[in-house]
């Protein structure tokens, strides 16, 4: 999977379906979005979900911190990369992001912005790990998104608390490349 294809898919449809429940998978597969962030799943259903996403020509990223039935280590990640074959992973854990990059997966480093120190930490963490993208949460902070877009050398995705079309518009205007949301009604919105 190459980063440029991912960015192209986001330019075409910047809303990312963040799937929190297995019952939402079909809605995400049939939505207008090109990218799915899978925030649920387990050792038994991941392969089928990833295959369905590929059949629909959607990129799929697994949030490996939230997947059930796997340890949070490089061996489990190698199994995921080789057997399940998602396009990439999302994680807050630096060791998993480094291992995923070595396995040829795209990486999204998920970072939480809770105060001004978090902004500095985000810039340092991104430089240290060199992920393909960062996802900052919560995503309803266009001023902070704009500030980070100027400081980071990687594309930004925002997520968390995105519930209105205006949230998406403001995030993209502030410099986000994509917006992840778990609100299915926004998965059909073209911006």
N, C-alpha and C positions, 0 to 999 in steps of 0.2 A: 504494500500500500504506500502510495506516495503522498506527501503533504500537499503538493500542488493540486492533486485531484480533490482532496478534502476541501481545500480553500475554494476551488471551483464549485463544488457542490453547495458550499455555504453562500457563495455569491448568487447562485441560482435560487436558493431557498434558505435564508439565514435562520429560520426557526428550527430548532432541534427538539425532537420529541424525547423528553426525559420520562422514561417508563418506570413507574414505581411499583406497579402491580402486574402480575402475569395476565390478568384479565384485560389490560390495556394494550397488549402487544398487537393484536389484530387492528385496533384503531390506529396505532402508530404505523403499521405496515401499509395501511390504506390512506394515510394522510398525505398531504402535499409536501411534507418535509423530505429531505434527501438523507438526513442523518438521524440516527437513533442512539440515545444514551440509555443503555439498559442498567437500571439501578436495582434490579431484582433478578431472581433466577437461582437455579441450583445446578448441581452436577448432572441432574437427570434431564433438564429441559434446555440447557444453553445451546447445545448443538443444533437442535431443531429450530430454535429461535433465530440463531445466526444464519442458518441455511435459508430460512424463509426471507430474512432481510436481504440476503444476497440475490435471491430469486426476484425480489422486487427492485433490485438495483439501488438499494439503500446501504449506506455505510453504517456499520454498527460498532459501537464502543461499549465494552463491558466495564462497569465500575467494580473492579476486583475487590475493593474493600467491602462491598455489600453483597457479594455472591456467596450463597450458602454451599457448603460441602467441600470447600477447598481451603487448604491452609494458606496463609498469607506469606508465601515464600517463593523463591525462584523456581523450585521444582514444579509447583502447581502452575506457575505462570508459563513455564515451558510446555506443560501439558495443554494448557489453554491455547497457546500460540499454535502448537503443532496439530492438535486434534480438533479443537473447536474453531480455530482460525477466524477470530474477529478481525476487524480492520485496525482496532486499537484498543487501548485500555485507558481508564480514568482511575486515578488514585491520589490519595494525599500522602502516600508513603514513598519517600525518596528511593529506597532500595528496590521497590517494585518498578518504579519508573525507569530506573537505570537498567534493570534486568530486561524490561520490555523493549527498550531501545536496542539492546544487544540482540534480542530475538527478532528484530525487524518490525516490531509493531509501532504504530503511531502512539504517541503518549499525550495525554491531557493531564496536567498537574492541577488538581483541584485545591484552591486556596480560599480561606475564609478571611474576610476583611472585617475586623471588629473594632479597630481603633487605628490611630495614626501610626503606631508601631507596626501594625500588620502590613501597612503599605510598604514600609522599608523591608520587612521580612519577606514579602512577596517578591520584591525586586531581587533580593539576595538569593532566595530559594530558586527562582527561575534561572538566574545566572549559574548557579551551582549545578542544577540538574539538566538544564538545557532541554526542556520538554519541547514537543512540537507545537503545543498550544498550552495556554493556561486558562482555567475556568475560575473566575472569581465569583464569590458568593457573599452577600446577596447581590443580585443583579440590578437592583433598583436604585443604584447610586451613579447616575450618569457623570457627575462631577469627578468621582473617584475613578470611574472607567476611563474618562478622558485623561486624567493624570497618569494612570498606569499605562495607557496606550502610548504616551509620550516617553515613558521610562523603560518599557520592556522591549526586548528585541524579538518577541514571539507574538503571534496572533492571540487575541483575547476573545474568550467566550464568556458571557455572563449568564448566571443562572440563580435561581432562588428568589422566591416571592414575585416572580413575573406572572401577572394575572390579567393584564390589560394590553390591548394592542398598542397603546401609547407607551407602555413600558418597553416594548420591543423597539419602537421607533426611536425613543430617546437613547436607548443603549447603542443602537447602530449609529446614530448621529454622533455619539460620544467616542466612537472608535472601535466598538466591538465588532468582530467578524461574524459572530453568531450569537444566538440567544437560546439557551436551553430552558424549557418549561415543562412542568408536569401537567399543565392545563390542556386537556385534549381539544378544547374549543379553539385554542390558539394554534394547534398543529395544522390547521387548514388555512391559516392566514398567510397570504403572500404579501410581503412588504415592498 
